Amino acid sequence: MSIRRPLRILFFAEGVTLAHVARPMSIAQGLDPQIFDCTIACHPRYSRFLSDVPWKNAELNSIETAQFLDALSRGRPVYDLPTLRDYVREDLALIDRIQPDVVVGDFRLSLSVSARLARVPYLTVTNAYWSPHYAHRSFPLPVLPMTRLLPIPVAKFLFDAAQPIAFPMHCRPLNLLRQENGLPSLGTDLRRVYTDADMTLYADDPDLFPLIDAPDRHRFLGPVLWEPAMTLPAWWNELPDDRPLVYVTLGTSGPSGLLTQVLDSLSNLQVTVIASSAGQDMGQQRGNAFVAPYLPGTTAAARSVCVICNGGSLTSYQALIAGVPVLGIASNMDQFMNMEGLVRAGVGTCLRSDRMSKQQLGWSARCLVEQPGTKDRARELAGKMRESNNGGVFEKAVLELSQVFSIDKTSRTRP
């Protein structure tokens, strides 16, 4: 007897930062459970966000956030071959247990191998600035040990000169893993390694990050917004209303001690600061700043005239969808690439975390607060982004991909 059942989707959320877990949660939250049966696999460190949710949960090993950030800060490959081999074994065990119709990865690079070995359609969610088809193809200079010692122009020259050697090193572990499993190399373009899938969806606005000659299986999902359900701090409804609000959050990937430096830099401005400490115990008030371990980002951005963050895409879109400009204090390549798009569009300012001074931060924040043109452009962009339908785009992509792999999306015999 043929029994209707939802299409099974298994999300692999690589737990190196909250953003890679937040996007799968946001997508799953918006799917119709009558059509899609979702399981999100992620590291237990994010379990506090996974209670009372409309999907199933599964545990998934990920390297530690500190290990990930240390590799980025030193310009080293994030994953070595033994780690990726372990990931594939765990991926395959989960796929065998869940029996998904489609797997979806957010920075789970091992799925480039494991999904193909399991013969399951594989969709990845990533950012358009990592696409091989991105219109702006140069790589900005991240914060590295040499950038703390050398003048930036000299460090940039050395960084560009080293790319033909360094970037293939970042691609090598995954290419070796693919070779071991009878799959062809992805070459030495890191962008191919980061975006390889049967279908690639970009969680970005196409006006900010345009593509050139992208194939049909590379599509814009649109900004993916997420904020956790939480109890608001006691001070939330008692903030002074005589000064503009500035929202500060450096997320889980900001350099240690940077939040304190930022709050100290803003202490002399005629603003009220609301800040998320990403779990750090900093008390509830520091000068003109009201602090909580976590804040609802989209709601906090909507109350503010400026958002100061680490330049990551998740917080940037929380600000932009509220029509608020972004001051990004960037460290790693991903943050610099995201902020380049915002700066080009006139909706953001980017500072280097290795060169930021108290005076520079205060001046940059004051400019964003006081210049109406930046806020006007942010509000105009927000109007366009609110029209995006990432839930519809995702559903269409999954159903199309399942058809390509000969999966009947409406009626199946339950195993």
C-alpha positions in Angstrom: 0.0 0.0 0.0 1.3 3.5 -0.9 1.4 5.9 2.1 1.9 9.6 1.8 4.8 10.8 4.0 6.8 14.0 4.2 10.1 14.3 2.4 12.9 13.6 4.9 15.6 16.4 5.1 18.7 15.9 7.2 20.5 19.1 8.0 24.2 18.9 8.8 25.1 22.1 10.8 28.9 22.5 11.3 29.2 23.8 14.8 32.3 26.0 14.5 30.2 29.1 14.9 26.6 29.8 15.7 25.8 31.1 12.3 26.2 27.7 10.6 23.7 26.3 13.1 21.3 29.3 13.0 20.7 29.1 9.3 19.5 25.5 9.3 17.3 26.2 12.3 15.8 29.2 10.5 15.1 27.3 7.3 13.6 24.3 9.2 11.4 26.5 11.2 9.7 27.9 8.1 9.1 24.5 6.4 5.6 22.9 6.3 5.8 19.7 8.5 3.1 18.1 6.3 5.6 18.2 3.4 9.0 18.1 5.1 10.2 15.9 8.0 13.3 17.7 9.2 16.2 16.5 11.4 19.0 18.9 12.4 22.3 17.4 13.3 24.7 19.7 15.3 27.1 19.7 18.2 25.6 19.5 21.7 27.2 22.9 22.6 24.1 24.4 20.9 21.6 22.3 22.8 20.2 25.3 24.6 18.7 26.5 21.3 17.2 23.1 20.4 14.5 22.6 23.0 10.8 22.8 22.1 11.4 22.9 18.3 9.3 21.5 15.5 12.1 19.3 14.1 14.1 16.3 15.3 17.6 16.7 16.7 20.7 14.6 16.3 24.2 14.9 17.7 27.0 15.7 15.3 30.7 16.1 16.1 32.4 19.3 15.1 35.8 20.7 15.8 35.9 23.2 18.7 35.2 26.8 17.9 38.6 27.8 19.4 40.4 25.4 17.1 38.5 26.8 14.1 39.3 30.4 15.0 42.9 29.6 15.7 43.3 28.1 12.3 41.7 31.2 10.7 43.9 33.5 12.7 47.1 31.7 11.5 46.0 31.3 7.9 46.1 27.5 8.2 43.7 24.9 6.7 40.7 24.5 9.0 40.4 20.7 8.6 43.1 18.1 8.1 42.6 14.8 6.3 42.1 12.6 9.5 39.4 15.0 10.7 37.5 14.9 7.4 37.8 11.1 7.4 36.1 11.0 10.8 33.5 13.4 9.6 32.6 11.2 6.7 32.2 8.1 8.9 29.9 10.1 11.2 28.0 11.5 8.2 27.4 8.1 6.7 26.3 6.6 10.0 23.7 9.4 10.4 22.5 9.1 6.8 22.1 5.4 7.3 20.1 5.9 10.5 17.9 8.8 9.3 17.5 7.6 5.7 17.0 11.1 4.4 15.7 11.9 0.9 17.9 15.0 0.8 20.9 16.2 2.9 21.5 19.9 3.5 24.9 21.1 4.7 26.0 24.4 6.2 29.8 24.4 6.0 29.9 20.6 6.5 32.6 20.2 3.8 32.8 16.4 4.3 29.4 16.0 2.6 31.2 16.6 -0.7 32.3 13.0 -0.2 29.8 11.3 2.2 26.6 12.4 0.4 28.0 11.1 -2.9 29.0 7.8 -1.3 25.5 7.5 0.2 24.0 8.4 -3.2 21.8 11.0 -1.5 21.1 14.4 -3.1 23.2 17.1 -1.5 22.3 20.8 -1.1 24.6 23.3 0.6 23.8 26.7 2.1 26.6 29.2 1.9 27.5 32.8 1.0 27.7 34.2 -2.5 31.1 35.9 -1.9 32.5 32.3 -1.8 31.0 31.4 -5.1 33.3 30.7 -8.1 30.8 32.9 -10.0 31.0 35.9 -7.7 31.5 39.1 -9.6 34.3 40.4 -7.3 37.0 37.8 -7.3 39.8 39.3 -5.3 40.5 38.1 -1.7 40.8 40.8 1.0 43.6 40.6 3.6 42.4 39.0 6.8 44.0 39.5 10.2 47.1 37.3 10.3 50.2 37.2 12.5 52.1 39.3 9.9 49.4 42.0 9.7 50.1 42.8 13.4 53.8 43.4 12.6 54.0 44.8 9.1 52.4 47.8 7.4 49.2 46.8 5.7 50.3 47.5 2.1 53.4 45.3 2.7 51.3 42.5 4.3 48.8 42.7 1.4 51.6 42.3 -1.2 53.0 39.3 0.6 49.5 37.8 1.1 48.7 38.2 -2.7 52.0 36.7 -3.6 51.5 33.7 -1.4 48.0 32.8 -2.7 49.1 30.5 -5.5 50.8 28.3 -2.8 48.6 28.9 0.2 45.1 28.3 -1.3 45.9 24.9 -2.8 47.1 23.9 0.7 43.6 24.7 2.0 42.0 22.6 -0.8 44.4 19.6 -0.4 42.7 17.8 2.5 39.3 17.5 0.8 40.8 16.7 -2.5 42.8 13.9 -1.0 39.7 12.6 0.7 37.8 12.7 -2.6 40.7 10.8 -4.3 40.6 8.1 -1.6 36.9 7.6 -2.4 37.1 7.6 -6.2 35.9 11.1 -6.7 37.6 13.7 -8.9 39.6 16.6 -7.5 37.9 20.0 -7.1 41.1 21.7 -8.1 42.9 24.5 -6.2 40.1 27.1 -6.2 39.0 27.3 -2.5 35.7 28.7 -3.7 34.9 25.3 -5.4 35.8 23.5 -2.2 33.5 25.7 -0.1 30.5 25.5 -2.5 30.6 22.0 -4.0 27.2 20.3 -3.9 24.4 19.0 -6.2 22.7 22.4 -5.6 24.2 25.5 -4.0 22.0 28.1 -2.3 23.4 31.5 -1.3 22.0 33.1 1.9 22.5 36.6 0.5 20.9 39.5 -1.3 21.9 39.4 -5.0 22.3 43.2 -5.1 25.0 43.0 -2.5 26.8 40.0 -3.9 26.1 39.6 -7.6 27.1 36.5 -9.6 28.2 36.2 -13.2 27.3 33.3 -15.5 26.1 31.1 -12.6 24.5 27.8 -13.6 20.9 27.1 -12.7 21.9 25.0 -9.7 23.5 28.0 -8.1 20.7 30.2 -6.7 20.0 33.0 -4.3 18.1 31.8 -1.2 18.0 35.4 0.2 19.0 36.5 3.7 18.3 33.9 6.4 17.3 35.5 9.7 17.3 33.8 13.1 17.2 34.8 16.7 16.7 32.5 19.7 13.6 32.6 21.9 14.7 34.1 25.2 13.7 35.9 28.3 14.5 39.6 27.8 16.9 41.2 30.4 15.3 43.3 33.2 16.6 46.5 31.7 15.0 45.9 28.2 11.9 48.1 28.8 13.7 50.6 31.0 16.3 52.0 28.6 16.7 55.8 28.5 15.0 57.4 25.6 17.0 60.7 25.4 19.8 59.3 23.2 20.1 57.0 20.2 20.6 53.3 20.7 23.6 51.4 19.3 23.4 47.6 19.3 26.8 45.8 19.8 27.3 42.1 19.3 30.6 40.4 18.4 29.1 36.9 18.2 31.0 33.7 18.9 33.9 34.5 16.6 35.1 37.9 17.8 38.7 38.2 19.2 39.0 37.8 23.0 38.7 41.1 24.8 37.4 43.0 21.8 33.9 43.6 23.3 35.4 45.3 26.3 37.5 47.5 24.0 34.4 48.4 21.9 32.3 49.3 25.0 35.1 51.5 26.4 35.4 53.2 23.0 31.7 54.0 23.0 31.5 55.2 26.6 32.1 58.9 25.7 29.6 59.1 22.9 26.1 60.5 23.4 24.5 57.1 22.8 23.0 54.3 24.8 24.5 50.9 24.0 22.8 47.6 24.2 25.3 44.7 24.0 25.2 40.9 23.8 28.2 39.3 25.4 27.8 35.9 23.7 27.6 34.2 27.1 30.4 36.1 28.8 29.6 37.2 32.4 30.1 41.0 32.2 27.4 42.3 34.5 24.3 44.1 33.4 25.7 47.6 33.0 29.1 49.2 32.0 28.9 53.0 31.8 26.4 53.8 29.0 26.1 50.1 28.0 23.4 47.7 29.0 24.7 44.1 28.7 23.1 40.7 28.5 24.5 37.2 27.7 22.3 37.1 24.6 19.8 39.4 22.9 17.3 38.9 20.1 19.4 40.3 17.3 16.7 41.3 14.8 14.6 43.0 17.5 17.7 44.7 19.0 18.7 46.0 15.6 15.2 47.4 14.9 15.5 49.5 18.1 18.9 50.9 17.1 20.4 53.4 14.7 23.6 51.5 14.2 24.8 47.9 14.7 28.4 47.1 15.6 29.4 43.5 15.0 32.3 41.3 13.8 31.2 41.8 10.2 29.6 38.3 9.9 26.7 37.9 7.5 24.1 36.7 10.1 24.2 39.8 12.2 24.7 42.1 9.2 21.4 40.9 7.7 19.6 41.3 11.0 20.7 45.0 10.8 20.0 45.5 7.2 16.5 43.9 7.2 15.7 46.5 9.9 17.1 49.3 7.7 20.1 49.9 10.0 23.7 50.4 8.8 26.5 48.1 10.0 29.9 48.8 11.5 31.9 45.6 11.1 35.1 45.0 13.1 36.4 42.2 10.9 39.1 39.6 11.6 38.8 36.6 9.3 38.4 36.4 5.5 34.7 35.6 5.6 33.9 38.7 7.6 36.0 41.0 5.4 34.4 39.5 2.2 30.9 40.1 3.7 31.8 43.7 4.7 33.2 44.5 1.3 29.7 44.0 -0.2 28.1 46.3 2.5 30.7 49.0 2.0 30.3 49.0 -1.8 26.5 49.4 -1.3 27.0 52.3 1.1 25.3 50.6 4.1 28.4 49.7 6.1 31.8 50.6 7.4 34.6 48.1 8.0 37.4 48.3 10.5 40.3 45.9 11.0 40.4 44.4 14.5 44.2 44.5 14.4 44.3 48.2 13.6 41.2 49.5 15.5 41.8 52.4 17.9 39.3 53.9 20.4 39.3 57.2 18.4 38.7 55.4 15.1 35.8 53.3 16.4 34.2 56.3 18.0 34.5 58.4 14.8 33.2 55.6 12.6 30.2 54.9 14.9 29.4 58.6 15.0 29.4 58.9 11.2 27.0 56.0 10.9 24.7 57.4 13.6 24.7 61.0 12.2 24.9 60.6 8.4 21.3 60.3 6.9 22.5 59.0 3.5 23.8 55.7 5.0 20.6 55.2 6.9 18.5 56.0 3.8 20.4 53.4 1.7 20.0 50.8 4.4 16.2 51.4 4.5 16.0 51.2 0.8 17.8 47.9 0.8 15.6 46.6 3.6 12.5 47.2 1.5 13.9 45.0 -1.2 15.0 42.2 1.1 11.7 42.0 2.8 10.2 40.9 -0.5 12.5 37.8 -0.7 10.9 34.4 -0.1 13.7 32.2 1.0 11.3 29.5 2.3 9.7 29.2 -1.1 13.1 29.1 -2.8 14.4 26.4 -0.5 11.3 24.3 -0.9 11.5 24.5 -4.7 15.2 23.7 -4.7 14.7 20.6 -2.5 11.8 19.3 -4.5 13.6 19.8 -7.8 16.7 18.1 -6.5 14.7 15.2 -5.2 13.1 14.8 -8.7 16.5 14.7 -10.3 17.5 11.8 -8.1 14.2 10.1 -9.0 12.5 10.5 -5.7 8.7 10.7 -5.8 7.9 13.8 -3.7 4.2 13.1 -3.2 3.7 9.4 -2.5 6.2 6.8 -1.2 5.9 3.4 0.5 7.0 3.8 4.1 10.0 1.5 4.8 
